[in-house]
């Protein structure tokens, strides 16, 4: 029989200053570590294989030595339009959703300063470049029909061993919400064992939605030098800004009409903001009139982040309680937590073959060990939590990856025609059920160049398959999802 429960336990949790529960995890570290080369329409049309090509703002993100190939100053602007589509398979049911977004992908000011004619150092290049390294604009939906699992069992397992009066203190964002809305009940008045209003195995329909937005931008200040038109050196200092917003809505409807609980909705709202910095250094050598080789090192990004989050639960029952209520709503206290993320360092090797004035073929190879990502306590010293468990999970669940991208560009008078391809393997280890397929990117574009103005267009299509668990992997099968992103971008550049 349903009965009224006071919000007293939530008040106790607030007075105790509880902030637990939305635990930062290895997935947070991966989200801000999994960055792809940005840049202009030209660098994207080349598949991102711009490392040894140079003379493009995309060099700032790949190999800053490429900026030393500039022999004139330039200002460029790159707007883009992206369409992101998701297609899920959850227990054999297919669902699809999409999102789109207009943004500026790159804005760069490049100043080239030639040296004296008798100097071995022919020129220096410096400036600033804004680049969008990650976009988080996705709408994802997964539907399951008649599945034999319920999120309430997760809350039962979590609450077991804890007295009802302590749930608001120990689990204010999870099982306490299920308890306060009668999704789970203690076996008796003194028990620390619980039962679910939907027995595990009873068929239910699930509707799981994830709506995300945000970006990771990096503003880089750089300098590059040209030695005898044979050796090029460059370095950048990047200042990054992060904004990631997510709302997850998990809805379950029981198909057994003999059960009192008709449906439930569990929601999470999360906002992550922060900033950080990184360093890049690179070198390019001209080994012949037709070949250049490049090598660059990307330091980790050191990010200081803040999570602000809240959870809520709503239940609807088929039978009213003694006060005539059939719906119960409970929201968690507002939570916030400060922490740091260190992303892995990267190495990029590149080569370009130059067919005179006719065109070029380029290739970039990248190495990243995602096991080197790390979560740390905040520099403010408020929390002493050391993230040892989460960092162990990073080491166990991630792996090293080897990415490859190739591009080509061919010229006909003032017109340029480009194409490219890239592959970035999934960061999860082979033994992890979340491992998906490699991210594959296919690109094409063309451009027009005069002495003072150039206009470039690029089209990009990327695809990958991922797997994720809506809740405890011991209770539910993974949701499989195909993610595709389609982008169109335009770069307009002016050279005095």
C-alpha positions as CSV (number, residue, x, y, z in Angstrom):
1,X,0.0,0.0,0.0
2,X,1.4,3.4,-1.0
3,X,2.0,5.9,1.8
4,X,3.2,9.5,2.2
5,X,6.9,10.1,2.6
6,X,8.2,13.4,4.0
7,X,10.9,15.4,2.2
8,X,12.7,15.5,5.5
9,X,15.4,13.2,4.3
10,X,16.3,15.6,1.4
11,X,16.6,18.4,3.9
12,X,18.9,16.3,6.0
13,X,21.1,15.7,2.9
14,X,21.2,19.4,2.1
15,X,22.2,20.3,5.7
16,X,24.9,17.7,5.5
17,X,26.3,19.3,2.4
18,X,26.1,16.1,0.3
19,X,27.4,16.5,-3.2
20,X,28.0,12.9,-4.2
21,X,26.6,10.9,-6.9
22,X,27.2,12.1,-10.3
23,X,30.6,10.4,-10.3
24,X,33.1,11.7,-12.7
25,X,34.2,8.7,-14.7
26,X,36.5,7.5,-17.5
27,X,33.9,8.7,-20.0
28,X,34.4,12.3,-18.9
29,X,38.1,11.9,-19.6
30,X,37.5,10.4,-23.0
31,X,35.0,13.1,-24.0
32,X,37.6,15.8,-23.7
33,X,40.5,13.7,-25.0
34,X,38.9,12.5,-28.2
35,X,39.6,15.6,-30.4
36,X,40.0,15.8,-34.1
37,X,42.0,18.2,-36.3
38,X,40.0,21.3,-37.2
39,X,41.0,24.2,-39.4
40,X,39.8,25.6,-42.7
41,X,37.7,24.2,-45.6
42,X,41.0,23.4,-47.3
43,X,42.5,21.4,-44.4
44,X,39.2,19.6,-43.9
45,X,38.9,18.8,-47.6
46,X,42.4,17.3,-47.4
47,X,41.1,14.9,-44.7
48,X,43.0,16.8,-42.1
49,X,46.3,15.6,-43.6
50,X,47.8,19.1,-43.4
51,X,50.8,18.3,-41.1
52,X,53.6,18.7,-43.7
53,X,51.6,20.7,-46.2
54,X,51.6,23.9,-44.2
55,X,50.7,27.5,-45.2
56,X,47.2,26.9,-43.8
57,X,45.6,27.8,-40.4
58,X,45.0,24.1,-39.9
59,X,48.7,23.9,-39.2
60,X,48.0,25.5,-35.8
61,X,46.2,22.3,-34.6
62,X,48.4,19.7,-36.5
63,X,51.9,20.9,-36.9
64,X,52.7,24.6,-36.1
65,X,55.9,24.4,-38.1
66,X,53.7,24.5,-41.2
67,X,53.0,28.2,-40.4
68,X,56.6,28.9,-41.4
69,X,55.7,28.2,-45.0
70,X,53.7,31.4,-45.2
71,X,55.3,34.2,-47.2
72,X,52.5,36.7,-46.7
73,X,50.1,37.8,-44.1
74,X,46.5,36.5,-44.1
75,X,43.1,36.8,-42.4
76,X,40.6,33.9,-42.8
77,X,37.1,33.1,-41.6
78,X,35.5,29.6,-41.7
79,X,31.8,29.3,-41.0
80,X,30.3,25.8,-41.1
81,X,26.9,24.0,-40.9
82,X,26.8,20.5,-39.4
83,X,24.1,17.9,-39.4
84,X,24.5,15.1,-36.8
85,X,22.4,12.0,-37.0
86,X,22.1,9.0,-34.7
87,X,20.5,5.6,-35.4
88,X,20.2,3.2,-32.4
89,X,19.4,-0.5,-32.0
90,X,18.1,-1.4,-28.5
91,X,16.9,-5.0,-28.1
92,X,16.1,-5.1,-31.8
93,X,14.1,-1.9,-32.1
94,X,15.5,0.9,-34.3
95,X,15.2,4.6,-33.5
96,X,16.6,7.7,-35.2
97,X,17.2,11.3,-34.4
98,X,19.3,14.3,-35.6
99,X,20.5,17.8,-34.7
100,X,22.0,20.6,-36.7
101,X,24.1,23.6,-35.9
102,X,25.7,26.7,-37.5
103,X,29.0,27.8,-36.1
104,X,32.4,29.3,-36.8
105,X,34.9,26.5,-37.1
106,X,38.0,28.7,-37.5
107,X,39.1,32.4,-37.4
108,X,42.7,33.1,-37.9
109,X,45.1,36.1,-38.2
110,X,48.5,35.2,-39.6
111,X,51.3,37.8,-39.8
112,X,54.3,37.0,-41.9
113,X,57.5,39.0,-41.3
114,X,60.3,38.6,-43.8
115,X,63.9,39.0,-42.5
116,X,66.8,40.7,-44.2
117,X,67.8,39.2,-47.5
118,X,71.2,38.0,-46.2
119,X,69.7,36.3,-43.1
120,X,69.6,32.5,-43.0
121,X,66.3,32.8,-41.1
122,X,64.2,33.9,-44.0
123,X,61.0,34.8,-42.2
124,X,59.0,34.6,-39.0
125,X,55.3,34.0,-38.7
126,X,53.1,34.8,-35.7
127,X,49.5,35.4,-34.9
128,X,46.4,33.9,-33.3
129,X,43.9,31.3,-34.4
130,X,40.5,30.3,-33.0
131,X,39.5,26.7,-33.7
132,X,36.5,24.5,-32.8
133,X,38.1,21.1,-31.9
134,X,34.9,19.3,-30.8
135,X,31.1,19.8,-31.3
136,X,28.7,18.1,-28.8
137,X,25.4,18.8,-30.6
138,X,23.6,15.5,-30.7
139,X,20.1,14.2,-30.3
140,X,20.0,10.5,-29.5
141,X,17.1,8.2,-28.9
142,X,16.9,4.5,-28.1
143,X,13.6,2.6,-27.9
144,X,13.1,-0.9,-26.5
145,X,9.9,-2.9,-26.8
146,X,9.0,-5.5,-24.2
147,X,12.5,-5.6,-22.7
148,X,13.1,-7.8,-19.6
149,X,14.9,-5.2,-17.5
150,X,14.2,-2.1,-15.4
151,X,16.3,0.7,-14.0
152,X,14.5,0.2,-10.7
153,X,16.6,-3.0,-10.1
154,X,19.7,-0.8,-10.2
155,X,18.2,1.3,-7.4
156,X,17.2,-1.8,-5.4
157,X,20.8,-3.1,-5.7
158,X,22.2,0.2,-4.7
159,X,19.9,0.8,-1.7
160,X,20.2,-2.7,-0.3
161,X,22.1,-2.4,3.1
162,X,21.1,1.2,3.7
163,X,18.2,2.1,6.0
164,X,15.4,4.2,4.3
165,X,16.2,7.1,6.5
166,X,19.8,7.3,5.2
167,X,19.1,7.1,1.4
168,X,18.8,10.9,1.1
169,X,22.2,11.2,2.6
170,X,24.0,8.3,0.8
171,X,22.2,8.3,-2.5
172,X,20.3,11.7,-3.0
173,X,20.6,11.6,-6.8
174,X,19.7,7.9,-7.5
175,X,17.9,5.4,-5.3
176,X,16.5,8.0,-2.9
177,X,14.5,9.4,-5.8
178,X,13.1,6.0,-6.5
179,X,12.2,5.5,-2.8
180,X,10.6,8.9,-2.5
181,X,8.4,8.3,-5.5
182,X,7.5,4.7,-4.5
183,X,9.4,3.1,-7.3
184,X,11.2,0.9,-4.7
185,X,9.9,0.0,-1.2
186,X,11.5,-1.6,1.8
187,X,10.4,-5.1,2.6
188,X,9.2,-4.0,6.0
189,X,9.5,-1.1,8.4
190,X,12.9,-2.1,9.8
191,X,14.4,-3.7,6.6
192,X,17.4,-2.5,4.6
193,X,16.3,-4.7,1.7
194,X,14.1,-3.4,-1.0
195,X,11.8,-4.6,-3.8
196,X,11.0,-2.9,-7.1
197,X,7.5,-2.0,-8.1
198,X,8.3,-3.6,-11.5
199,X,9.8,-7.1,-10.9
200,X,13.0,-7.6,-12.8
201,X,12.2,-9.6,-15.9
202,X,8.7,-8.2,-16.3
203,X,8.3,-6.8,-19.8
204,X,8.5,-3.0,-20.2
205,X,8.9,-0.5,-23.0
206,X,11.9,1.8,-22.6
207,X,12.4,5.2,-24.2
208,X,15.9,6.6,-23.6
209,X,16.8,10.1,-24.9
210,X,20.1,12.0,-24.7
211,X,20.2,15.6,-25.8
212,X,23.7,17.2,-25.8
213,X,25.1,20.6,-26.9
214,X,28.3,22.5,-26.5
215,X,31.8,22.7,-27.8
216,X,35.5,22.7,-27.0
217,X,37.3,25.7,-28.5
218,X,41.0,26.5,-28.5
219,X,42.5,29.9,-29.2
220,X,46.2,29.4,-30.1
221,X,49.0,32.0,-30.1
222,X,51.8,30.8,-32.3
223,X,55.2,31.6,-33.8
224,X,57.0,29.8,-36.6
225,X,60.3,30.4,-38.4
226,X,61.8,29.5,-41.8
227,X,65.5,28.6,-42.0
228,X,66.9,28.7,-45.5
229,X,63.6,27.5,-47.0
230,X,64.6,24.0,-45.8
231,X,63.8,23.8,-42.2
232,X,60.6,25.1,-40.5
233,X,60.1,25.3,-36.7
234,X,56.9,26.3,-34.9
235,X,55.2,26.3,-31.5
236,X,51.8,27.3,-30.1
237,X,50.2,28.0,-26.7
238,X,46.6,27.1,-26.7
239,X,43.9,28.4,-24.3
240,X,40.8,26.1,-24.4
241,X,37.2,26.8,-23.3
242,X,34.7,24.0,-22.6
243,X,31.0,23.9,-22.4
244,X,29.1,20.6,-22.4
245,X,25.4,20.4,-21.6
246,X,23.4,17.1,-21.5
247,X,19.9,16.1,-20.6
248,X,19.2,12.4,-20.3
249,X,15.6,11.2,-20.0
250,X,14.9,7.5,-19.3
251,X,11.3,6.5,-19.4
252,X,9.8,3.0,-18.7
253,X,6.3,1.8,-19.1
254,X,5.2,-1.5,-17.6
255,X,3.2,-3.8,-19.9
256,X,1.8,-5.9,-17.1
257,X,-1.4,-4.2,-16.2
258,X,-1.6,-6.1,-12.9
259,X,1.3,-4.0,-11.6
260,X,0.4,-0.9,-9.7
261,X,3.3,1.1,-11.3
262,X,2.3,2.3,-14.8
263,X,5.4,4.2,-15.8
264,X,8.4,6.2,-14.5
265,X,10.7,8.9,-15.9
266,X,14.2,9.4,-14.5
267,X,16.0,12.5,-15.7
268,X,19.5,14.0,-15.4
269,X,20.6,17.5,-16.3
270,X,24.3,18.2,-16.4
271,X,26.3,21.3,-17.3
272,X,30.1,21.1,-17.6
273,X,32.1,24.3,-18.0
274,X,35.8,25.0,-17.7
275,X,39.0,26.1,-19.3
276,X,42.6,24.9,-19.8
277,X,45.7,25.1,-21.9
278,X,48.1,23.1,-24.0
279,X,51.3,23.3,-26.0
280,X,52.4,22.2,-29.4
281,X,55.8,22.1,-31.1
282,X,56.7,21.0,-34.5
283,X,59.3,20.7,-37.2
284,X,59.2,20.3,-41.0
285,X,62.2,19.5,-43.2
286,X,62.4,19.8,-47.0
287,X,64.3,16.6,-48.0
288,X,64.0,17.3,-51.7
289,X,62.3,19.7,-54.1
290,X,59.3,17.4,-54.1
291,X,59.2,16.0,-50.5
292,X,58.7,17.5,-47.1
293,X,58.6,15.5,-43.8
294,X,57.1,16.7,-40.5
295,X,56.9,15.8,-36.9
296,X,55.0,17.4,-34.1
297,X,54.3,16.8,-30.4
298,X,51.0,17.8,-28.7
299,X,51.1,18.2,-25.0
300,X,48.2,17.1,-22.8
301,X,45.4,19.6,-22.3
302,X,45.2,20.5,-18.7
303,X,41.6,21.4,-18.0
304,X,39.9,22.7,-14.9
305,X,36.2,21.8,-15.0
306,X,33.0,22.3,-13.0
307,X,30.0,20.1,-13.1
308,X,26.6,21.4,-12.1
309,X,23.8,18.7,-12.1
310,X,20.4,17.8,-10.9
311,X,18.3,14.6,-11.1
312,X,14.6,14.0,-10.9
313,X,12.1,11.1,-10.9
314,X,8.4,11.0,-11.7
315,X,6.2,7.9,-11.3
316,X,2.6,7.3,-12.3
317,X,0.5,4.5,-10.7
318,X,-2.6,2.7,-11.9
319,X,-4.2,2.7,-8.4
320,X,-4.5,5.9,-6.3
321,X,-3.3,6.0,-2.7
322,X,-5.5,6.8,0.3
323,X,-5.1,10.5,-0.5
324,X,-6.1,10.0,-4.2
325,X,-2.6,10.5,-5.6
326,X,-1.4,8.6,-8.6
327,X,1.6,10.7,-9.5
328,X,4.7,11.3,-7.5
329,X,7.6,13.7,-8.3
330,X,10.9,14.1,-6.6
331,X,13.9,16.3,-7.5
332,X,17.4,15.9,-6.1
333,X,19.3,18.7,-4.5
334,X,21.5,20.7,-6.9
335,X,24.9,19.2,-7.1
336,X,28.2,20.7,-8.2
337,X,31.8,19.4,-8.3
338,X,35.1,20.8,-9.4
339,X,37.8,18.6,-10.8
340,X,40.6,18.5,-13.4
341,X,41.2,16.4,-16.5
342,X,44.5,15.8,-18.1
343,X,44.2,14.5,-21.7
344,X,46.8,12.3,-23.3
345,X,49.8,13.7,-25.2
346,X,49.9,13.0,-29.0
347,X,52.6,12.6,-31.7
348,X,52.0,13.3,-35.3
349,X,54.3,12.3,-38.2
350,X,53.5,13.6,-41.7
351,X,54.8,13.7,-45.2
352,X,53.8,15.4,-48.4
353,X,54.8,14.8,-52.1
354,X,54.6,17.9,-54.2
355,X,54.1,17.5,-57.9
356,X,55.5,20.9,-58.9
357,X,52.7,23.4,-59.5
358,X,50.2,20.7,-60.3
359,X,49.3,19.3,-57.0
360,X,50.3,17.3,-53.9
361,X,49.6,14.1,-52.0
362,X,49.9,14.2,-48.2
363,X,49.7,11.7,-45.3
364,X,49.5,12.1,-41.5
365,X,50.0,9.4,-38.9
366,X,49.0,10.0,-35.3
367,X,49.7,8.1,-32.1
368,X,47.6,8.6,-28.9
369,X,47.7,6.5,-25.7
370,X,44.3,7.2,-24.2
371,X,45.4,5.3,-21.0
372,X,47.4,8.4,-20.2
373,X,44.3,10.5,-19.6
374,X,43.8,11.3,-15.9
375,X,41.2,12.7,-13.6
376,X,42.5,14.8,-10.7
377,X,41.1,16.7,-7.7
378,X,40.4,20.4,-8.2
379,X,43.2,22.8,-7.6
380,X,40.9,24.7,-5.2
381,X,41.5,22.0,-2.6
382,X,37.8,21.8,-1.6
383,X,37.7,18.0,-2.3
384,X,40.3,15.5,-1.3
385,X,38.9,12.7,-3.5
386,X,41.8,11.3,-5.5
387,X,40.0,9.5,-8.4
388,X,42.1,6.4,-8.0
389,X,39.2,4.1,-9.0
390,X,38.3,6.1,-12.0
391,X,42.0,6.4,-13.2
392,X,42.3,2.6,-12.8
393,X,39.3,2.3,-15.0
394,X,40.9,4.6,-17.6
395,X,44.0,2.3,-17.6
396,X,41.9,-0.9,-17.9
397,X,39.2,0.3,-20.4
398,X,41.2,2.4,-22.8
399,X,44.1,1.6,-25.3
400,X,46.6,3.2,-27.6
401,X,45.4,4.1,-31.1
402,X,47.0,4.8,-34.4
403,X,45.2,7.2,-36.7
404,X,45.9,7.8,-40.4
405,X,44.6,10.4,-42.8
406,X,45.5,11.1,-46.4
407,X,44.7,14.0,-48.7
408,X,45.3,15.2,-52.2
409,X,45.1,18.6,-54.0
410,X,45.3,19.3,-57.7
411,X,45.5,22.6,-59.5
412,X,44.0,23.9,-62.8
413,X,44.9,27.6,-63.1
414,X,43.4,29.4,-60.1
415,X,41.1,26.4,-59.3
416,X,42.0,23.7,-56.8
417,X,40.3,20.3,-56.3
418,X,40.8,18.3,-53.2
419,X,39.8,15.0,-51.5
420,X,40.7,13.2,-48.4
421,X,40.1,10.3,-46.0
422,X,40.9,9.6,-42.4
423,X,40.5,6.8,-39.8
424,X,40.6,7.1,-36.0
425,X,40.2,3.8,-34.1
426,X,37.9,3.6,-31.1
427,X,39.6,4.4,-27.8
428,X,38.0,1.5,-25.8
429,X,40.0,-1.6,-25.3
430,X,39.2,-4.8,-27.1
431,X,37.9,-6.4,-23.9
432,X,35.4,-3.6,-23.2
433,X,31.8,-4.1,-24.3
434,X,31.6,-0.4,-25.2
435,X,34.2,-0.7,-28.0
436,X,32.8,0.5,-31.3
437,X,34.1,0.9,-34.8
438,X,36.7,3.3,-36.0
439,X,35.6,6.8,-36.9
440,X,35.9,7.2,-40.7
441,X,35.9,10.5,-42.4
442,X,35.5,11.2,-46.1
443,X,36.1,14.7,-47.5
444,X,36.1,16.6,-50.8
445,X,36.2,20.2,-51.8
446,X,37.4,22.8,-54.2
447,X,38.8,26.4,-54.1
448,X,39.6,29.5,-56.0
449,X,42.7,31.5,-55.4
450,X,43.8,35.0,-56.6
451,X,46.7,37.1,-55.4
452,X,44.7,38.6,-52.5
453,X,41.6,36.5,-52.0
454,X,40.9,32.8,-51.8
455,X,37.6,31.0,-51.4
456,X,37.4,27.3,-50.4
457,X,34.5,25.0,-50.0
458,X,34.5,21.5,-48.3
459,X,32.0,18.7,-47.7
460,X,32.7,16.2,-44.9
461,X,31.0,12.9,-44.1
462,X,32.0,11.0,-40.9
463,X,30.6,7.8,-39.4
464,X,31.2,5.4,-36.5
465,X,29.4,2.8,-34.4
466,X,29.4,3.0,-30.6
467,X,28.0,1.0,-27.8
468,X,26.8,2.3,-24.4
469,X,24.8,1.1,-21.4
470,X,21.8,3.1,-20.3
471,X,22.5,1.9,-16.7
472,X,24.3,-1.0,-14.9
473,X,25.8,-3.3,-17.5
474,X,25.0,-6.3,-15.3
475,X,21.3,-5.5,-15.8
476,X,20.9,-4.3,-19.4
477,X,22.3,-5.1,-22.8
478,X,24.3,-2.4,-24.6
479,X,22.6,0.0,-26.9
480,X,24.3,0.0,-30.4
481,X,24.3,3.3,-32.2
482,X,25.6,4.6,-35.5
483,X,26.6,8.2,-35.5
484,X,27.1,10.2,-38.7
485,X,28.1,13.8,-39.1
486,X,27.8,15.8,-42.3
487,X,29.3,19.2,-42.6
488,X,29.6,21.9,-45.2
489,X,32.1,24.7,-44.7
490,X,33.4,27.8,-46.4
491,X,36.6,29.6,-45.9
492,X,37.2,33.1,-47.1
493,X,40.8,34.4,-46.8
494,X,42.3,37.8,-47.6
495,X,46.0,38.6,-48.1
496,X,47.1,42.2,-48.4
